[in-house]
């Protein structure tokens, strides 16, 4: 038994209308998501040193406390 021919790449299924798809923008909210995201990706060799997120947070808090005692000022990039 032969398979039915697949619709071409440029053809829409009958239930969709081209007019419904006009005006769509790829990545419309990407900038907003990137600005509000707090995800940090660790290098694999650094991630291997910490068993979980709590350990990473504890280490960073300790480092921040040491830096604060040493008088290191915090800078933020904008």
mmCIF file of the N, C-alpha and C atoms, coordinates in Angstrom:
data_MODEL
# 
_entry.id   MODEL 
# 
loop_
_atom_site.group_PDB 
_atom_site.id 
_atom_site.type_symbol 
_atom_site.label_atom_id 
_atom_site.label_alt_id 
_atom_site.label_comp_id 
_atom_site.label_asym_id 
_atom_site.label_entity_id 
_atom_site.label_seq_id 
_atom_site.pdbx_PDB_ins_code 
_atom_site.Cartn_x 
_atom_site.Cartn_y 
_atom_site.Cartn_z 
_atom_site.occupancy 
_atom_site.B_iso_or_equiv 
_atom_site.pdbx_formal_charge 
_atom_site.auth_seq_id 
_atom_site.auth_comp_id 
_atom_site.auth_asym_id 
_atom_site.auth_atom_id 
_atom_site.pdbx_PDB_model_num 
ATOM 1   N N  . UNK A 1 1  ? 0.841  -1.161 0.000  1.00 0.00 ? 1  UNK A N  1 
ATOM 2   C CA . UNK A 1 1  ? 0.000  0.000  0.000  1.00 0.00 ? 1  UNK A CA 1 
ATOM 3   C C  . UNK A 1 1  ? 0.896  1.237  0.000  1.00 0.00 ? 1  UNK A C  1 
ATOM 4   N N  . UNK A 1 2  ? 0.597  2.181  -0.876 1.00 0.00 ? 2  UNK A N  1 
ATOM 5   C CA . UNK A 1 2  ? 1.385  3.408  -0.987 1.00 0.00 ? 2  UNK A CA 1 
ATOM 6   C C  . UNK A 1 2  ? 0.863  4.461  -0.029 1.00 0.00 ? 2  UNK A C  1 
ATOM 7   N N  . UNK A 1 3  ? 1.802  5.262  0.474  1.00 0.00 ? 3  UNK A N  1 
ATOM 8   C CA . UNK A 1 3  ? 1.410  6.368  1.335  1.00 0.00 ? 3  UNK A CA 1 
ATOM 9   C C  . UNK A 1 3  ? 0.906  7.516  0.480  1.00 0.00 ? 3  UNK A C  1 
ATOM 10  N N  . UNK A 1 4  ? -0.020 8.273  1.047  1.00 0.00 ? 4  UNK A N  1 
ATOM 11  C CA . UNK A 1 4  ? -0.529 9.445  0.342  1.00 0.00 ? 4  UNK A CA 1 
ATOM 12  C C  . UNK A 1 4  ? 0.578  10.481 0.263  1.00 0.00 ? 4  UNK A C  1 
ATOM 13  N N  . UNK A 1 5  ? 0.583  11.248 -0.801 1.00 0.00 ? 5  UNK A N  1 
ATOM 14  C CA . UNK A 1 5  ? 1.595  12.283 -0.954 1.00 0.00 ? 5  UNK A CA 1 
ATOM 15  C C  . UNK A 1 5  ? 1.428  13.339 0.126  1.00 0.00 ? 5  UNK A C  1 
ATOM 16  N N  . UNK A 1 6  ? 2.554  13.733 0.713  1.00 0.00 ? 6  UNK A N  1 
ATOM 17  C CA . UNK A 1 6  ? 2.528  14.779 1.727  1.00 0.00 ? 6  UNK A CA 1 
ATOM 18  C C  . UNK A 1 6  ? 2.344  16.123 1.029  1.00 0.00 ? 6  UNK A C  1 
ATOM 19  N N  . UNK A 1 7  ? 1.674  17.038 1.707  1.00 0.00 ? 7  UNK A N  1 
ATOM 20  C CA . UNK A 1 7  ? 1.484  18.373 1.157  1.00 0.00 ? 7  UNK A CA 1 
ATOM 21  C C  . UNK A 1 7  ? 2.838  19.053 1.033  1.00 0.00 ? 7  UNK A C  1 
ATOM 22  N N  . UNK A 1 8  ? 2.980  19.927 0.056  1.00 0.00 ? 8  UNK A N  1 
ATOM 23  C CA . UNK A 1 8  ? 4.240  20.640 -0.144 1.00 0.00 ? 8  UNK A CA 1 
ATOM 24  C C  . UNK A 1 8  ? 4.570  21.527 1.047  1.00 0.00 ? 8  UNK A C  1 
ATOM 25  N N  . UNK A 1 9  ? 5.815  21.912 1.166  1.00 0.00 ? 9  UNK A N  1 
ATOM 26  C CA . UNK A 1 9  ? 6.268  22.716 2.296  1.00 0.00 ? 9  UNK A CA 1 
ATOM 27  C C  . UNK A 1 9  ? 5.595  24.087 2.328  1.00 0.00 ? 9  UNK A C  1 
ATOM 28  N N  . UNK A 1 10 ? 5.183  24.594 1.167  1.00 0.00 ? 10 UNK A N  1 
ATOM 29  C CA . UNK A 1 10 ? 4.595  25.931 1.104  1.00 0.00 ? 10 UNK A CA 1 
ATOM 30  C C  . UNK A 1 10 ? 3.069  25.924 1.253  1.00 0.00 ? 10 UNK A C  1 
ATOM 31  N N  . UNK A 1 11 ? 2.481  24.764 1.393  1.00 0.00 ? 11 UNK A N  1 
ATOM 32  C CA . UNK A 1 11 ? 1.021  24.689 1.466  1.00 0.00 ? 11 UNK A CA 1 
ATOM 33  C C  . UNK A 1 11 ? 0.563  24.603 2.920  1.00 0.00 ? 11 UNK A C  1 
ATOM 34  N N  . UNK A 1 12 ? -0.523 25.315 3.226  1.00 0.00 ? 12 UNK A N  1 
ATOM 35  C CA . UNK A 1 12 ? -1.114 25.260 4.557  1.00 0.00 ? 12 UNK A CA 1 
ATOM 36  C C  . UNK A 1 12 ? -2.191 24.194 4.591  1.00 0.00 ? 12 UNK A C  1 
ATOM 37  N N  . UNK A 1 13 ? -2.430 23.680 5.771  1.00 0.00 ? 13 UNK A N  1 
ATOM 38  C CA . UNK A 1 13 ? -3.542 22.758 5.930  1.00 0.00 ? 13 UNK A CA 1 
ATOM 39  C C  . UNK A 1 13 ? -4.840 23.532 5.716  1.00 0.00 ? 13 UNK A C  1 
ATOM 40  N N  . UNK A 1 14 ? -5.892 22.847 5.319  1.00 0.00 ? 14 UNK A N  1 
ATOM 41  C CA . UNK A 1 14 ? -7.154 23.543 5.019  1.00 0.00 ? 14 UNK A CA 1 
ATOM 42  C C  . UNK A 1 14 ? -7.746 24.307 6.201  1.00 0.00 ? 14 UNK A C  1 
ATOM 43  N N  . UNK A 1 15 ? -7.462 23.872 7.433  1.00 0.00 ? 15 UNK A N  1 
ATOM 44  C CA . UNK A 1 15 ? -8.055 24.550 8.585  1.00 0.00 ? 15 UNK A CA 1 
ATOM 45  C C  . UNK A 1 15 ? -7.380 25.875 8.931  1.00 0.00 ? 15 UNK A C  1 
ATOM 46  N N  . UNK A 1 16 ? -6.249 26.174 8.295  1.00 0.00 ? 16 UNK A N  1 
ATOM 47  C CA . UNK A 1 16 ? -5.537 27.433 8.552  1.00 0.00 ? 16 UNK A CA 1 
ATOM 48  C C  . UNK A 1 16 ? -5.777 28.404 7.402  1.00 0.00 ? 16 UNK A C  1 
ATOM 49  N N  . UNK A 1 17 ? -5.837 29.681 7.746  1.00 0.00 ? 17 UNK A N  1 
ATOM 50  C CA . UNK A 1 17 ? -5.960 30.717 6.716  1.00 0.00 ? 17 UNK A CA 1 
ATOM 51  C C  . UNK A 1 17 ? -4.702 31.563 6.749  1.00 0.00 ? 17 UNK A C  1 
ATOM 52  N N  . UNK A 1 18 ? -4.220 31.951 5.612  1.00 0.00 ? 18 UNK A N  1 
ATOM 53  C CA . UNK A 1 18 ? -3.028 32.789 5.536  1.00 0.00 ? 18 UNK A CA 1 
ATOM 54  C C  . UNK A 1 18 ? -3.258 34.121 6.256  1.00 0.00 ? 18 UNK A C  1 
ATOM 55  N N  . UNK A 1 19 ? -4.481 34.629 6.191  1.00 0.00 ? 19 UNK A N  1 
ATOM 56  C CA . UNK A 1 19 ? -4.784 35.914 6.827  1.00 0.00 ? 19 UNK A CA 1 
ATOM 57  C C  . UNK A 1 19 ? -4.633 35.848 8.354  1.00 0.00 ? 19 UNK A C  1 
ATOM 58  N N  . UNK A 1 20 ? -4.831 34.660 8.944  1.00 0.00 ? 20 UNK A N  1 
ATOM 59  C CA . UNK A 1 20 ? -4.652 34.500 10.392 1.00 0.00 ? 20 UNK A CA 1 
ATOM 60  C C  . UNK A 1 20 ? -3.172 34.575 10.776 1.00 0.00 ? 20 UNK A C  1 
ATOM 61  N N  . UNK A 1 21 ? -2.297 34.292 9.856  1.00 0.00 ? 21 UNK A N  1 
ATOM 62  C CA . UNK A 1 21 ? -0.872 34.223 10.151 1.00 0.00 ? 21 UNK A CA 1 
ATOM 63  C C  . UNK A 1 21 ? -0.120 35.505 9.799  1.00 0.00 ? 21 UNK A C  1 
ATOM 64  N N  . UNK A 1 22 ? -0.772 36.431 9.120  1.00 0.00 ? 22 UNK A N  1 
ATOM 65  C CA . UNK A 1 22 ? -0.117 37.688 8.768  1.00 0.00 ? 22 UNK A CA 1 
ATOM 66  C C  . UNK A 1 22 ? 0.137  38.500 10.035 1.00 0.00 ? 22 UNK A C  1 
ATOM 67  N N  . UNK A 1 23 ? 1.249  39.161 10.091 1.00 0.00 ? 23 UNK A N  1 
ATOM 68  C CA . UNK A 1 23 ? 1.563  40.029 11.218 1.00 0.00 ? 23 UNK A CA 1 
ATOM 69  C C  . UNK A 1 23 ? 2.263  39.330 12.368 1.00 0.00 ? 23 UNK A C  1 
ATOM 70  N N  . UNK A 1 24 ? 2.494  38.033 12.268 1.00 0.00 ? 24 UNK A N  1 
ATOM 71  C CA . UNK A 1 24 ? 3.216  37.334 13.328 1.00 0.00 ? 24 UNK A CA 1 
ATOM 72  C C  . UNK A 1 24 ? 4.689  37.707 13.260 1.00 0.00 ? 24 UNK A C  1 
ATOM 73  N N  . UNK A 1 25 ? 5.300  37.860 14.411 1.00 0.00 ? 25 UNK A N  1 
ATOM 74  C CA . UNK A 1 25 ? 6.702  38.257 14.478 1.00 0.00 ? 25 UNK A CA 1 
ATOM 75  C C  . UNK A 1 25 ? 7.462  37.222 15.293 1.00 0.00 ? 25 UNK A C  1 
ATOM 76  N N  . UNK A 1 26 ? 8.511  36.697 14.720 1.00 0.00 ? 26 UNK A N  1 
ATOM 77  C CA . UNK A 1 26 ? 9.323  35.716 15.432 1.00 0.00 ? 26 UNK A CA 1 
ATOM 78  C C  . UNK A 1 26 ? 10.152 36.434 16.499 1.00 0.00 ? 26 UNK A C  1 
ATOM 79  N N  . UNK A 1 27 ? 10.122 35.917 17.721 1.00 0.00 ? 27 UNK A N  1 
ATOM 80  C CA . UNK A 1 27 ? 10.915 36.482 18.800 1.00 0.00 ? 27 UNK A CA 1 
ATOM 81  C C  . UNK A 1 27 ? 10.400 37.809 19.319 1.00 0.00 ? 27 UNK A C  1 
ATOM 82  N N  . UNK A 1 28 ? 9.121  38.039 19.200 1.00 0.00 ? 28 UNK A N  1 
ATOM 83  C CA . UNK A 1 28 ? 8.527  39.316 19.580 1.00 0.00 ? 28 UNK A CA 1 
ATOM 84  C C  . UNK A 1 28 ? 8.825  39.677 21.036 1.00 0.00 ? 28 UNK A C  1 
ATOM 85  N N  . UNK A 1 29 ? 8.826  38.694 21.915 1.00 0.00 ? 29 UNK A N  1 
ATOM 86  C CA . UNK A 1 29 ? 9.032  38.947 23.335 1.00 0.00 ? 29 UNK A CA 1 
ATOM 87  C C  . UNK A 1 29 ? 10.403 38.486 23.817 1.00 0.00 ? 29 UNK A C  1 
ATOM 88  N N  . UNK A 1 30 ? 11.308 38.138 22.923 1.00 0.00 ? 30 UNK A N  1 
ATOM 89  C CA . UNK A 1 30 ? 12.609 37.592 23.302 1.00 0.00 ? 30 UNK A CA 1 
ATOM 90  C C  . UNK A 1 30 ? 13.416 38.572 24.146 1.00 0.00 ? 30 UNK A C  1 
ATOM 91  N N  . UNK A 1 31 ? 13.408 39.846 23.793 1.00 0.00 ? 31 UNK A N  1 
ATOM 92  C CA . UNK A 1 31 ? 14.175 40.844 24.540 1.00 0.00 ? 31 UNK A CA 1 
ATOM 93  C C  . UNK A 1 31 ? 13.656 40.964 25.978 1.00 0.00 ? 31 UNK A C  1 
ATOM 94  N N  . UNK A 1 32 ? 12.349 40.961 26.127 1.00 0.00 ? 32 UNK A N  1 
ATOM 95  C CA . UNK A 1 32 ? 11.735 41.087 27.456 1.00 0.00 ? 32 UNK A CA 1 
ATOM 96  C C  . UNK A 1 32 ? 12.076 39.871 28.320 1.00 0.00 ? 32 UNK A C  1 
ATOM 97  N N  . UNK A 1 33 ? 12.026 38.684 27.737 1.00 0.00 ? 33 UNK A N  1 
ATOM 98  C CA . UNK A 1 33 ? 12.346 37.469 28.479 1.00 0.00 ? 33 UNK A CA 1 
ATOM 99  C C  . UNK A 1 33 ? 13.814 37.469 28.887 1.00 0.00 ? 33 UNK A C  1 
ATOM 100 N N  . UNK A 1 34 ? 14.685 37.858 27.972 1.00 0.00 ? 34 UNK A N  1 
ATOM 101 C CA . UNK A 1 34 ? 16.120 37.897 28.259 1.00 0.00 ? 34 UNK A CA 1 
ATOM 102 C C  . UNK A 1 34 ? 16.420 38.876 29.389 1.00 0.00 ? 34 UNK A C  1 
ATOM 103 N N  . UNK A 1 35 ? 15.733 40.012 29.411 1.00 0.00 ? 35 UNK A N  1 
ATOM 104 C CA . UNK A 1 35 ? 15.969 41.032 30.432 1.00 0.00 ? 35 UNK A CA 1 
ATOM 105 C C  . UNK A 1 35 ? 15.487 40.579 31.807 1.00 0.00 ? 35 UNK A C  1 
ATOM 106 N N  . UNK A 1 36 ? 14.418 39.806 31.865 1.00 0.00 ? 36 UNK A N  1 
ATOM 107 C CA . UNK A 1 36 ? 13.867 39.402 33.153 1.00 0.00 ? 36 UNK A CA 1 
ATOM 108 C C  . UNK A 1 36 ? 14.349 38.029 33.599 1.00 0.00 ? 36 UNK A C  1 
ATOM 109 N N  . UNK A 1 37 ? 15.156 37.388 32.800 1.00 0.00 ? 37 UNK A N  1 
ATOM 110 C CA . UNK A 1 37 ? 15.627 36.048 33.127 1.00 0.00 ? 37 UNK A CA 1 
ATOM 111 C C  . UNK A 1 37 ? 16.753 36.109 34.148 1.00 0.00 ? 37 UNK A C  1 
ATOM 112 N N  . UNK A 1 38 ? 16.784 35.135 35.039 1.00 0.00 ? 38 UNK A N  1 
ATOM 113 C CA . UNK A 1 38 ? 17.851 35.074 36.022 1.00 0.00 ? 38 UNK A CA 1 
ATOM 114 C C  . UNK A 1 38 ? 18.609 33.746 35.933 1.00 0.00 ? 38 UNK A C  1 
ATOM 115 N N  . UNK A 1 39 ? 18.578 33.119 34.794 1.00 0.00 ? 39 UNK A N  1 
ATOM 116 C CA . UNK A 1 39 ? 19.243 31.839 34.599 1.00 0.00 ? 39 UNK A CA 1 
ATOM 117 C C  . UNK A 1 39 ? 20.720 32.082 34.341 1.00 0.00 ? 39 UNK A C  1 
ATOM 118 N N  . UNK A 1 40 ? 21.563 31.341 35.061 1.00 0.00 ? 40 UNK A N  1 
ATOM 119 C CA . UNK A 1 40 ? 23.004 31.416 34.879 1.00 0.00 ? 40 UNK A CA 1 
ATOM 120 C C  . UNK A 1 40 ? 23.478 30.020 34.518 1.00 0.00 ? 40 UNK A C  1 
ATOM 121 N N  . UNK A 1 41 ? 24.247 29.910 33.454 1.00 0.00 ? 41 UNK A N  1 
ATOM 122 C CA . UNK A 1 41 ? 24.754 28.617 33.017 1.00 0.00 ? 41 UNK A CA 1 
ATOM 123 C C  . UNK A 1 41 ? 26.205 28.493 33.465 1.00 0.00 ? 41 UNK A C  1 
ATOM 124 N N  . UNK A 1 42 ? 26.478 27.450 34.236 1.00 0.00 ? 42 UNK A N  1 
ATOM 125 C CA . UNK A 1 42 ? 27.825 27.216 34.729 1.00 0.00 ? 42 UNK A CA 1 
ATOM 126 C C  . UNK A 1 42 ? 28.605 26.359 33.743 1.00 0.00 ? 42 UNK A C  1 
ATOM 127 N N  . UNK A 1 43 ? 29.900 26.589 33.674 1.00 0.00 ? 43 UNK A N  1 
ATOM 128 C CA . UNK A 1 43 ? 30.752 25.706 32.883 1.00 0.00 ? 43 UNK A CA 1 
ATOM 129 C C  . UNK A 1 43 ? 30.713 24.318 33.517 1.00 0.00 ? 43 UNK A C  1 
ATOM 130 N N  . UNK A 1 44 ? 30.833 23.276 32.707 1.00 0.00 ? 44 UNK A N  1 
ATOM 131 C CA . UNK A 1 44 ? 30.732 21.910 33.249 1.00 0.00 ? 44 UNK A CA 1 
ATOM 132 C C  . UNK A 1 44 ? 31.711 21.618 34.389 1.00 0.00 ? 44 UNK A C  1 
ATOM 133 N N  . UNK A 1 45 ? 32.954 22.121 34.273 1.00 0.00 ? 45 UNK A N  1 
ATOM 134 C CA . UNK A 1 45 ? 33.929 21.830 35.331 1.00 0.00 ? 45 UNK A CA 1 
ATOM 135 C C  . UNK A 1 45 ? 33.572 22.535 36.639 1.00 0.00 ? 45 UNK A C  1 
ATOM 136 N N  . UNK A 1 46 ? 32.896 23.675 36.560 1.00 0.00 ? 46 UNK A N  1 
ATOM 137 C CA . UNK A 1 46 ? 32.443 24.365 37.769 1.00 0.00 ? 46 UNK A CA 1 
ATOM 138 C C  . UNK A 1 46 ? 31.212 23.654 38.331 1.00 0.00 ? 46 UNK A C  1 
ATOM 139 N N  . UNK A 1 47 ? 30.298 23.262 37.471 1.00 0.00 ? 47 UNK A N  1 
ATOM 140 C CA . UNK A 1 47 ? 29.079 22.576 37.909 1.00 0.00 ? 47 UNK A CA 1 
ATOM 141 C C  . UNK A 1 47 ? 29.403 21.262 38.610 1.00 0.00 ? 47 UNK A C  1 
ATOM 142 N N  . UNK A 1 48 ? 30.488 20.600 38.213 1.00 0.00 ? 48 UNK A N  1 
ATOM 143 C CA . UNK A 1 48 ? 30.872 19.337 38.847 1.00 0.00 ? 48 UNK A CA 1 
ATOM 144 C C  . UNK A 1 48 ? 31.281 19.527 40.307 1.00 0.00 ? 48 UNK A C  1 
ATOM 145 N N  . UNK A 1 49 ? 31.660 20.737 40.682 1.00 0.00 ? 49 UNK A N  1 
ATOM 146 C CA . UNK A 1 49 ? 32.110 21.011 42.052 1.00 0.00 ? 49 UNK A CA 1 
ATOM 147 C C  . UNK A 1 49 ? 30.955 21.156 43.037 1.00 0.00 ? 49 UNK A C  1 
ATOM 148 N N  . UNK A 1 50 ? 29.741 21.397 42.527 1.00 0.00 ? 50 UNK A N  1 
ATOM 149 C CA . UNK A 1 50 ? 28.596 21.654 43.383 1.00 0.00 ? 50 UNK A CA 1 
ATOM 150 C C  . UNK A 1 50 ? 27.517 20.602 43.150 1.00 0.00 ? 50 UNK A C  1 
ATOM 151 N N  . UNK A 1 51 ? 27.011 19.994 44.225 1.00 0.00 ? 51 UNK A N  1 
ATOM 152 C CA . UNK A 1 51 ? 26.003 18.942 44.054 1.00 0.00 ? 51 UNK A CA 1 
ATOM 153 C C  . UNK A 1 51 ? 24.619 19.460 43.686 1.00 0.00 ? 51 UNK A C  1 
ATOM 154 N N  . UNK A 1 52 ? 24.307 20.731 44.068 1.00 0.00 ? 52 UNK A N  1 
ATOM 155 C CA . UNK A 1 52 ? 22.973 21.255 43.788 1.00 0.00 ? 52 UNK A CA 1 
ATOM 156 C C  . UNK A 1 52 ? 22.979 22.787 43.845 1.00 0.00 ? 52 UNK A C  1 
ATOM 157 N N  . UNK A 1 53 ? 21.842 23.392 43.595 1.00 0.00 ? 53 UNK A N  1 
ATOM 158 C CA . UNK A 1 53 ? 21.726 24.851 43.564 1.00 0.00 ? 53 UNK A CA 1 
ATOM 159 C C  . UNK A 1 53 ? 21.968 25.467 44.941 1.00 0.00 ? 53 UNK A C  1 
ATOM 160 N N  . UNK A 1 54 ? 21.574 24.778 45.988 1.00 0.00 ? 54 UNK A N  1 
ATOM 161 C CA . UNK A 1 54 ? 21.790 25.302 47.336 1.00 0.00 ? 54 UNK A CA 1 
ATOM 162 C C  . UNK A 1 54 ? 23.277 25.465 47.633 1.00 0.00 ? 54 UNK A C  1 
ATOM 163 N N  . UNK A 1 55 ? 24.087 24.525 47.179 1.00 0.00 ? 55 UNK A N  1 
ATOM 164 C CA . UNK A 1 55 ? 25.531 24.599 47.398 1.00 0.00 ? 55 UNK A CA 1 
ATOM 165 C C  . UNK A 1 55 ? 26.131 25.777 46.634 1.00 0.00 ? 55 UNK A C  1 
ATOM 166 N N  . UNK A 1 56 ? 25.648 26.012 45.426 1.00 0.00 ? 56 UNK A N  1 
ATOM 167 C CA . UNK A 1 56 ? 26.128 27.148 44.630 1.00 0.00 ? 56 UNK A CA 1 
ATOM 168 C C  . UNK A 1 56 ? 25.760 28.459 45.329 1.00 0.00 ? 56 UNK A C  1 
ATOM 169 N N  . UNK A 1 57 ? 24.515 28.564 45.793 1.00 0.00 ? 57 UNK A N  1 
ATOM 170 C CA . UNK A 1 57 ? 24.070 29.778 46.486 1.00 0.00 ? 57 UNK A CA 1 
ATOM 171 C C  . UNK A 1 57 ? 24.865 30.012 47.766 1.00 0.00 ? 57 UNK A C  1 
ATOM 172 N N  . UNK A 1 58 ? 25.132 28.957 48.523 1.00 0.00 ? 58 UNK A N  1 
ATOM 173 C CA . UNK A 1 58 ? 25.894 29.101 49.765 1.00 0.00 ? 58 UNK A CA 1 
ATOM 174 C C  . UNK A 1 58 ? 27.309 29.589 49.462 1.00 0.00 ? 58 UNK A C  1 
ATOM 175 N N  . UNK A 1 59 ? 27.931 29.039 48.427 1.00 0.00 ? 59 UNK A N  1 
ATOM 176 C CA . UNK A 1 59 ? 29.286 29.450 48.060 1.00 0.00 ? 59 UNK A CA 1 
ATOM 177 C C  . UNK A 1 59 ? 29.305 30.911 47.606 1.00 0.00 ? 59 UNK A C  1 
ATOM 178 N N  . UNK A 1 60 ? 28.332 31.308 46.827 1.00 0.00 ? 60 UNK A N  1 
ATOM 179 C CA . UNK A 1 60 ? 28.274 32.694 46.359 1.00 0.00 ? 60 UNK A CA 1 
ATOM 180 C C  . UNK A 1 60 ? 27.997 33.665 47.506 1.00 0.00 ? 60 UNK A C  1 
ATOM 181 N N  . UNK A 1 61 ? 27.150 33.270 48.439 1.00 0.00 ? 61 UNK A N  1 
ATOM 182 C CA . UNK A 1 61 ? 26.899 34.133 49.604 1.00 0.00 ? 61 UNK A CA 1 
ATOM 183 C C  . UNK A 1 61 ? 28.170 34.308 50.427 1.00 0.00 ? 61 UNK A C  1 
ATOM 184 N N  . UNK A 1 62 ? 28.902 33.219 50.616 1.00 0.00 ? 62 UNK A N  1 
ATOM 185 C CA . UNK A 1 62 ? 30.173 33.293 51.363 1.00 0.00 ? 62 UNK A CA 1 
ATOM 186 C C  . UNK A 1 62 ? 31.162 34.205 50.656 1.00 0.00 ? 62 UNK A C  1 
ATOM 187 N N  . UNK A 1 63 ? 31.264 34.065 49.350 1.00 0.00 ? 63 UNK A N  1 
ATOM 188 C CA . UNK A 1 63 ? 32.172 34.902 48.573 1.00 0.00 ? 63 UNK A CA 1 
ATOM 189 C C  . UNK A 1 63 ? 31.757 36.369 48.635 1.00 0.00 ? 63 UNK A C  1 
ATOM 190 N N  . UNK A 1 64 ? 30.462 36.632 48.576 1.00 0.00 ? 64 UNK A N  1 
ATOM 191 C CA . UNK A 1 64 ? 29.966 38.007 48.651 1.00 0.00 ? 64 UNK A CA 1 
ATOM 192 C C  . UNK A 1 64 ? 30.267 38.613 50.011 1.00 0.00 ? 64 UNK A C  1 
ATOM 193 N N  . UNK A 1 65 ? 30.130 37.819 51.072 1.00 0.00 ? 65 UNK A N  1 
ATOM 194 C CA . UNK A 1 65 ? 30.431 38.308 52.420 1.00 0.00 ? 65 UNK A CA 1 
ATOM 195 C C  . UNK A 1 65 ? 31.925 38.629 52.549 1.00 0.00 ? 65 UNK A C  1 
ATOM 196 N N  . UNK A 1 66 ? 32.779 37.777 52.015 1.00 0.00 ? 66 UNK A N  1 
ATOM 197 C CA . UNK A 1 66 ? 34.225 38.019 52.058 1.00 0.00 ? 66 UNK A CA 1 
ATOM 198 C C  . UNK A 1 66 ? 34.570 39.283 51.276 1.00 0.00 ? 66 UNK A C  1 
ATOM 199 N N  . UNK A 1 67 ? 33.976 39.430 50.109 1.00 0.00 ? 67 UNK A N  1 
ATOM 200 C CA . UNK A 1 67 ? 34.233 40.614 49.285 1.00 0.00 ? 67 UNK A CA 1 
ATOM 201 C C  . UNK A 1 67 ? 33.753 41.878 49.991 1.00 0.00 ? 67 UNK A C  1 
ATOM 202 N N  . UNK A 1 68 ? 32.621 41.785 50.679 1.00 0.00 ? 68 UNK A N  1 
ATOM 203 C CA . UNK A 1 68 ? 32.073 42.939 51.386 1.00 0.00 ? 68 UNK A CA 1 
ATOM 204 C C  . UNK A 1 68 ? 32.997 43.345 52.538 1.00 0.00 ? 68 UNK A C  1 
ATOM 205 N N  . UNK A 1 69 ? 33.518 42.359 53.242 1.00 0.00 ? 69 UNK A N  1 
ATOM 206 C CA . UNK A 1 69 ? 34.448 42.654 54.338 1.00 0.00 ? 69 UNK A CA 1 
ATOM 207 C C  . UNK A 1 69 ? 35.745 43.261 53.814 1.00 0.00 ? 69 UNK A C  1 
ATOM 208 N N  . UNK A 1 70 ? 36.147 42.846 52.613 1.00 0.00 ? 70 UNK A N  1 
ATOM 209 C CA . UNK A 1 70 ? 37.386 43.352 52.022 1.00 0.00 ? 70 UNK A CA 1 
ATOM 210 C C  . UNK A 1 70 ? 37.184 44.737 51.409 1.00 0.00 ? 70 UNK A C  1 
ATOM 211 N N  . UNK A 1 71 ? 35.937 45.180 51.307 1.00 0.00 ? 71 UNK A N  1 
ATOM 212 C CA . UNK A 1 71 ? 35.654 46.509 50.783 1.00 0.00 ? 71 UNK A CA 1 
ATOM 213 C C  . UNK A 1 71 ? 35.539 46.565 49.276 1.00 0.00 ? 71 UNK A C  1 
ATOM 214 N N  . UNK A 1 72 ? 35.319 45.450 48.655 1.00 0.00 ? 72 UNK A N  1 
ATOM 215 C CA . UNK A 1 72 ? 35.157 45.415 47.197 1.00 0.00 ? 72 UNK A CA 1 
ATOM 216 C C  . UNK A 1 72 ? 33.760 45.909 46.867 1.00 0.00 ? 72 UNK A C  1 
ATOM 217 N N  . UNK A 1 73 ? 33.690 46.886 45.966 1.00 0.00 ? 73 UNK A N  1 
ATOM 218 C CA . UNK A 1 73 ? 32.389 47.427 45.572 1.00 0.00 ? 73 UNK A CA 1 
ATOM 219 C C  . UNK A 1 73 ? 31.794 46.609 44.452 1.00 0.00 ? 73 UNK A C  1 
ATOM 220 N N  . UNK A 1 74 ? 30.484 46.501 44.474 1.00 0.00 ? 74 UNK A N  1 
ATOM 221 C CA . UNK A 1 74 ? 29.758 45.747 43.461 1.00 0.00 ? 74 UNK A CA 1 
ATOM 222 C C  . UNK A 1 74 ? 29.454 46.646 42.276 1.00 0.00 ? 74 UNK A C  1 
ATOM 223 N N  . UNK A 1 75 ? 29.735 46.161 41.066 1.00 0.00 ? 75 UNK A N  1 
ATOM 224 C CA . UNK A 1 75 ? 29.431 46.902 39.844 1.00 0.00 ? 75 UNK A CA 1 
ATOM 225 C C  . UNK A 1 75 ? 28.408 46.128 39.045 1.00 0.00 ? 75 UNK A C  1 
ATOM 226 N N  . UNK A 1 76 ? 27.484 46.868 38.431 1.00 0.00 ? 76 UNK A N  1 
ATOM 227 C CA . UNK A 1 76 ? 26.478 46.236 37.570 1.00 0.00 ? 76 UNK A CA 1 
ATOM 228 C C  . UNK A 1 76 ? 26.602 46.781 36.173 1.00 0.00 ? 76 UNK A C  1 
ATOM 229 N N  . UNK A 1 77 ? 26.567 45.900 35.210 1.00 0.00 ? 77 UNK A N  1 
ATOM 230 C CA . UNK A 1 77 ? 26.554 46.313 33.809 1.00 0.00 ? 77 UNK A CA 1 
ATOM 231 C C  . UNK A 1 77 ? 25.136 46.662 33.426 1.00 0.00 ? 77 UNK A C  1 
ATOM 232 N N  . UNK A 1 78 ? 24.982 47.697 32.678 1.00 0.00 ? 78 UNK A N  1 
ATOM 233 C CA . UNK A 1 78 ? 23.643 48.067 32.203 1.00 0.00 ? 78 UNK A CA 1 
ATOM 234 C C  . UNK A 1 78 ? 23.634 48.130 30.725 1.00 0.00 ? 78 UNK A C  1 
# 
